[in-house]
Amino acid sequence: MRVPACLLPALLLGAAPPQTLPTVPLGAFQTWGVHPKEPLSFVAGGATVEVAATPCEQPTQNEACRFDGVSNQAIVTVRQRGLPPFRMTSDSQASFVRVAVVRLAPEQEYLGVVVDNQWGGSGGIAAVTVIEPIGGGYRAVPLEHHGRRELTGEVAMVPRNLLKDGRSGFVLEAPGFNYSKECNACVPRPPLVLTIRAGRSVDISADPTFRPLFAQDLRAHRRVCMSKTVERNGNCAAYVADAARLGQAASAWRVMLSHYRRDPAGYPAALRAFLVAQGYITPASARSLPLS
């Protein structure tokens, strides 16, 4: 049998045929870090993503390097035909990293990548970076809320039908709803909706477009707030916040006053001040909310 000339170098060197990477849908998050010795590689929409551990001999050693000898800090590499490869290093604190390829805007030729860096146990702390194609390359844009890089919950994409201009939005959980020293895992949080404009993270939660997200979230919080569950005050707070996004703060406030657990002193006043500080209600509307 005559072997084609193009195959001779591979046969002579004993090289294996190139490995076919798994293909996943756009927007489908893939997880790396549960077993950090194993790299993650996949293709989505023609973009290739590789995730691997940083070497432990780096000057900045993370906790996993010190105790397990394997880094849980990731190097994320993105490749798309027509753009130079892009590489970023995730945050040094990580329990695991979630990565998804997404289309950030309908008019963009190239795809973006969302890197969700998770740690904090039941608190669900996240540091999310969006790798955005721009100007023949990429830039890494951190998602922030009130200037804070540390967010809460696992990031998800806003459903396309709720985005008027077609640009992507990112849903997390709003921080600050742990009232009465309830356990972190017991505290639900309203949605937090962020987007990217001109290379910066912007909070668009108050946009009426996203009211369906808050309407869906409200029902479960209202049910728990009105129950006899001991750790219900976090749900009461989230319920009023959701209602405020829907223009129903006054009626929800009356429900909260009738059902919240009264162990902690000053709960209604603290909640009212928090809702003003976070932009759920205005100072003027807050003055109309009684404390008892």
N, C-alpha and C positions, 0 to 999 in steps of 0.2 A: 504494500500500500504506500502510495506517495503522500508524504505529509506536506501540507501547504507551508510555504516559506514563512508566512506571517506567524505560524505557531511554533516554529523551531526554537526561538529564544526562550519561550516559556517552558517548553519541554526540556531543553537542555539545563535550565536552572531549577527545574522542579517547581515552578511557580504554580500556585493554585489560581483557578479562574476568579475574576473579581466577584466579590460577594454582593448579592442583591440586597439592598436595604429595605426594611419594611416601609410600606406606604400607608399613611394615616390621613384622615380627612382634615381639611382646614378647620382650625378652631378646636381640635381635639387635643387636650393636654396630655402629655406624656411625662411620667415621673422618673426622676433619677435621684439616687442617694440612699434608698433603702438598703441596697448593697453597693456601696460606692466603689468597690473594686471593679465593678462591671460598667463599662462605658455605655452610653445610649446614643444610637444613631438612627435617624429616620428621614423619610422624604414626605413632604406635603406640598401639593400644588407646584411641584417643580423645584422647591427650595429644599436644601439638605441641611439638617441640624445635627451637630455632634456635641455631646455633653460628656465630659470626663473630669476626673478629680485633679485638682491642682497638686503638684508635687509637695510632699511634706517637708522638703528641705528649704522651702521658702523662708525668708526672714521672719515673716509673721506666721506663727504656727497657730492653727485653730485647735479647738478642744479635741476633735476626733484624732488629729495627728498625735497629740500628746498621750491619749489614752488607748487608741485603737491602732495607731500606726498607719491609718489611711485617712486622707483628707475628705471631709464632707463639703468642701468648698468646690464649686464647679467652674470649669472653663467651658463656655458655650461658644461654639463656632457656627457661623451661618454662611452658607454658600448659595448663590444664585447666578445663573448664567447672565453675563452682562455687567456684573458688579464685582468689585474685589471682595475677597473673603473678609468677614468681620468677626472679631473675637472679643469677648468680654468675660470678666471674672465676676462670679456672683458674690454676694455678701459672705463674710467669713462665718457668720452664725447661720447654721442651716440644719434642720432635721432632714429635709429633702427639698428638691427643686422640681417645679412643674414647668414645662415648656410647651408652647403651642405656636404654630405658624398661622397667621391671620392676615386677612386683607383689611388694611386700615382705612382705605377710602376707595370707592368704586373706580375713580379715574386713575389710580396709581397702577403703573405697569408692574411694579415689584411688590413682593409680599413683606410683611413685617413679622416680628417674633415677640412673643410675650414670655418673660422669664419671671416666674413666681417663686421667690425664695421663702421657705416656710420654717418657722421654729416657734418655740414658746409653749409647747404642750397644749393644754386645754385652752390657753389664751389665744392660740391661733394667730401669732404675730406673722406678718408678711412684709417683705420688701419686694416690690414689683417694678421691673424695668421693661420698657417697651423699646425694642430695637426697630427703629423707623428708617425706611429707605428714603434718602434725600440727596439730591445733587450728585448723582453718580456714585454714591456710597451709602453709609449708614450713620445714624447717631443713636446713642443710648439715652432715653428719656426716663428718669425715675418718676413714678407716680407718687404724689404727695398730697397730704391733707393738712391745711393750715400750717404749711411749712415742715410738717413731720414726715420723715421717710418711712417710719414704722407704721404699718397699717394693720388691719384686723380682718381675719377670714381668708378664704381662698378666692382668688380673683376669678370672675366669670365674664363672658362677653355679654353686653347688652343685646337683647334680641333685635334683629335688623328692623323689624316692623316698628320699633319705637324710636328709630333714629331718622329725623326729618331730612338731614342733609347727607345721609348715607355713610357718614364717618363713624368710626368705631367708638364705642363707649365701654367702660370697664366697671363692673359691679363688685364691690367689696362690702364690708360691714362697718357701719359708723362706730367709732370708738366712744368711750365715756359712759356707757350705760350700765356699769357694774355698781348698782346701788345696794346699800344695806350690807356690804361685805359678802355678797352672795358669791358662790363658787363661779369661776370663769366659764366652766362648761354649762352652768345653769342660766347664763345670761344671754338672751337673744339680743340682736342688734338690728336696727333698721338698715335698709340699703344705703350705700354710699356710691354715687355714680360719678365717675371721673372720665375725662377725655383729654386729648392732647391738642393744643393749639399753639402754633408757632414754636414748637419745641418745648413747651411747658405744660405741666399738669394743671388741669382746671376742674374744679368741682361744679358739676352741672345738675346736682341732685334736685335743686329747687325748680328746674324746668318743668312746666306742666306736662310735657311730653311723657315724663316717666311716672305719672300718677298711677298707672296700672301696677307698677312694681310695689308701690307703697300700699295700694288697696289690697293687694294679695297678701302682703306681709302683715297688715293690720289685724286681720281676722284672728289669727292664732294668738297674737299678743293680747287682744281684748279678752279672749276666752280665759287665758291663764290669769290675767289681771283680776278678773271677776271671780276667780275660783278661791278656794281655801288653801291653795298651795302656799307653804311657808315662804319659799323664795320666789315671790311673785312681783316684788317691786321693780326688778329690772324689766319685766314684761310690761308693767304699768307705764314705765318711762318710755319704752319703745313704742307702746300703743299710742301715747299722746304725741310722740314725735311723728309717727306715721300719719296720724290724723291731721297734724299741722300741715303736712305736705299736701293734704287733700282739702285744706280750708275748713277743717272740722275740729280745731283745737279746743274750742270752748266746750263743746258737748263731751269730748273725750276727757277733758279736765274734770268735769263733774263726775264722770264714771270713776276716774282714778281716785278722787277724794272720798268716794263712798266705799272703795274696796282695797286701797293699799294697806300694807301691814304697818302699823303705827309704832313699832319698836324704835326705829331710828328717829331721833329728834330732828325737826326741821326738814323733813323730806320734801314736802311741797315747795318750800322756798328754794331749796337747793335745785330741785328739778326745774322750776321756773327760770332761775338764773342760768342754768345750763342750756335750756332751750333758746334763750335769748343769745347767749354767747356763741352758740353753734349755728345761729341763723334760721332756726325753725320758726320762731315767732319774733315779732318786733317788740321793742321796749314798750311801745304804746299798747299793743294788744296784751302784753304780759301784765300790765297794771289792772286789766279787767279780770284777771284770773284770781279768784280768792284763795287764801291759804287754808281755809277750813270751811 
